[in-house]
């Protein structure tokens, strides 16, 4: 990240233009990373209400409009933050190209399920019956067909993710879940690349303390 490829920089600039308009990222931007989806198998997911509280803590002594950039692959997380923002007159932004509208598997996308509720999602998982795996040599049916049709494991997906990551680093405030590797990557770049230039101008709060801890990285505890 000392010198990202020109293609990545161009993609990030284009993404910032689509998200914020020609003026670019607003001052006092708050980046919020919401890791839902299948992450519930590894950690207790954080509900939207806790992200909202963290944002309110950041802005309580700061007048002026509130701009939030949501980083998440889960469309329900983005929708939930947009609803919460609309109720508070916040400006909630997201890079729509990075949201997996079609990739989320059927049991994860169940509309009646609360993605932040582990028990509820386990109930939905048990009720869902995955299509049977095809016979050897048959890649045209069942679950393999679903993956082939809906999960684009290609170069474009990585480029969109990197562009979104660079846009996220335009923020002054960060609400993260360090139990997630992507949140930890954002935080590493925030501390080393952003704060390294502006001399500690950003602030971060972790909503999953202890879940990202390690002996090698004690600052995540």
DAFENUR-V828719 format. One record per residue. N is the residue number from 0. RES is the residue in three letters. D_CENTER is the distance of its C-alpha to the mean C-alpha in Angstrom with 1 decimal. Layout:
BEGIN
[[N RES D_CENTER] [N RES D_CENTER]]
END
This chain:
BEGIN
[[0 UNK 19.3] [1 UNK 22.7] [2 UNK 23.4] [3 UNK 20.8] [4 UNK 22.5] [5 UNK 23.7] [6 UNK 21.9] [7 UNK 18.4] [8 UNK 19.5] [9 UNK 20.9] [10 UNK 17.7] [11 UNK 15.8] [12 UNK 18.7] [13 UNK 18.7] [14 UNK 15.1] [15 UNK 15.8] [16 UNK 18.9] [17 UNK 17.4] [18 UNK 14.8] [19 UNK 17.3] [20 UNK 20.6] [21 UNK 23.4] [22 UNK 23.3] [23 UNK 20.0] [24 UNK 17.5] [25 UNK 19.3] [26 UNK 20.6] [27 UNK 19.0] [28 UNK 15.5] [29 UNK 12.9] [30 UNK 9.4] [31 UNK 7.2] [32 UNK 4.1] [33 UNK 4.4] [34 UNK 5.4] [35 UNK 8.1] [36 UNK 10.3] [37 UNK 12.7] [38 UNK 11.5] [39 UNK 14.0] [40 UNK 16.7] [41 UNK 16.0] [42 UNK 15.2] [43 UNK 15.5] [44 UNK 12.4] [45 UNK 12.1] [46 UNK 13.3] [47 UNK 12.4] [48 UNK 15.8] [49 UNK 14.9] [50 UNK 12.1] [51 UNK 14.8] [52 UNK 17.4] [53 UNK 15.7] [54 UNK 15.5] [55 UNK 19.1] [56 UNK 20.2] [57 UNK 19.0] [58 UNK 20.8] [59 UNK 23.9] [60 UNK 26.1] [61 UNK 24.6] [62 UNK 26.2] [63 UNK 25.1] [64 UNK 22.3] [65 UNK 18.8] [66 UNK 16.0] [67 UNK 12.3] [68 UNK 9.6] [69 UNK 6.4] [70 UNK 3.3] [71 UNK 2.5] [72 UNK 5.6] [73 UNK 7.5] [74 UNK 9.8] [75 UNK 11.2] [76 UNK 8.3] [77 UNK 8.6] [78 UNK 12.3] [79 UNK 12.7] [80 UNK 11.4] [81 UNK 13.6] [82 UNK 16.4] [83 UNK 16.3] [84 UNK 16.3] [85 UNK 19.2] [86 UNK 21.2] [87 UNK 21.0] [88 UNK 21.6] [89 UNK 18.3] [90 UNK 17.0] [91 UNK 13.4] [92 UNK 12.0] [93 UNK 9.4] [94 UNK 10.0] [95 UNK 11.4] [96 UNK 12.3] [97 UNK 8.8] [98 UNK 8.6] [99 UNK 10.8] [100 UNK 13.5] [101 UNK 16.1] [102 UNK 14.7] [103 UNK 14.0] [104 UNK 17.3] [105 UNK 19.7] [106 UNK 19.8] [107 UNK 16.0] [108 UNK 16.2] [109 UNK 19.3] [110 UNK 19.4] [111 UNK 21.3] [112 UNK 19.0] [113 UNK 16.9] [114 UNK 13.7] [115 UNK 13.8] [116 UNK 17.4] [117 UNK 18.3] [118 UNK 21.9] [119 UNK 21.2] [120 UNK 18.9] [121 UNK 21.6] [122 UNK 24.2] [123 UNK 22.5] [124 UNK 22.2] [125 UNK 25.9] [126 UNK 26.9] [127 UNK 25.2] [128 UNK 27.5] [129 UNK 26.1] [130 UNK 28.4] [131 UNK 30.9] [132 UNK 30.5] [133 UNK 32.9] [134 UNK 36.1] [135 UNK 36.2] [136 UNK 36.2] [137 UNK 34.9] [138 UNK 31.4] [139 UNK 31.8] [140 UNK 31.2] [141 UNK 29.2] [142 UNK 25.8] [143 UNK 26.2] [144 UNK 26.8] [145 UNK 23.6] [146 UNK 21.5] [147 UNK 23.6] [148 UNK 23.2] [149 UNK 19.5] [150 UNK 17.6] [151 UNK 18.1] [152 UNK 18.1] [153 UNK 19.2] [154 UNK 19.0] [155 UNK 17.4] [156 UNK 14.1] [157 UNK 14.0] [158 UNK 15.1] [159 UNK 12.4] [160 UNK 9.7] [161 UNK 12.0] [162 UNK 12.7] [163 UNK 9.2] [164 UNK 9.2] [165 UNK 12.7] [166 UNK 12.0] [167 UNK 9.7] [168 UNK 12.8] [169 UNK 14.9] [170 UNK 14.2] [171 UNK 16.8] [172 UNK 15.0] [173 UNK 11.8] [174 UNK 10.5] [175 UNK 9.0] [176 UNK 9.5] [177 UNK 11.7] [178 UNK 12.5] [179 UNK 9.6] [180 UNK 10.7] [181 UNK 7.7] [182 UNK 7.9] [183 UNK 11.6] [184 UNK 11.6] [185 UNK 10.2] [186 UNK 12.8] [187 UNK 15.4] [188 UNK 15.3] [189 UNK 15.3] [190 UNK 18.4] [191 UNK 20.2] [192 UNK 19.7] [193 UNK 19.0] [194 UNK 21.0] [195 UNK 23.5] [196 UNK 24.4] [197 UNK 24.3] [198 UNK 25.7] [199 UNK 23.3] [200 UNK 22.3] [201 UNK 18.7] [202 UNK 17.9] [203 UNK 15.2] [204 UNK 15.0] [205 UNK 13.7] [206 UNK 13.4] [207 UNK 14.2] [208 UNK 17.4] [209 UNK 19.3] [210 UNK 16.9] [211 UNK 16.0] [212 UNK 19.6] [213 UNK 22.0] [214 UNK 25.4] [215 UNK 24.4] [216 UNK 21.5] [217 UNK 23.0] [218 UNK 21.0] [219 UNK 18.0] [220 UNK 20.3]]
END
